[in-house]
């Protein structure tokens, strides 16, 4: 006679693989976030081809953002994370992307479309928040 728990193991294993596969899919790129203080900015790693800065209207750096980067065609999410800022460095393959960064304190959202060509973006992209 087969014990009911014996049937649960393959199901649980399949469920774990599915869940971790989906979670890993959303973090498909190498990234670094930091930049609070001069020392952190000096220690920022090199090698990431796409650079963002987040700041307030008065120019002060902004931290604690929720960020999602996805492909424009197909919407494949490559990065979905929170507590980002004021700097974000991401290594992306060539393609067209959209970044959506939300300031949780007031719900303000900034969206920017950008392109990575020949493993480079046009340069630093700054996202300014009005409140």
C-alpha angles and dihedrals in degrees: 000000000000116000114233091236090061090066092049096060098069090045093049092047092050091049092051092049091049094048095046091044091055093045092048091048092062091055097051096139138062112250143165129200127188138088101148102145131004093274093056091048091049089052094050109132120244125221100069112119100205123058130190133182123194121205145157126252091266091055097256114141116255127215137180098057127155109229133192124180117190139168113262091221110058097359094246105174111228099173131020114167144133138218090052128158176228087284127024123186118188133179108217132173119239112289147090117292144177125214119201115189121184127197102216095201092069106004094246111159130201119196125189131174117212143167132229111206127175087359092300140095124215090264141279114352117208122199112201122200119207102211 
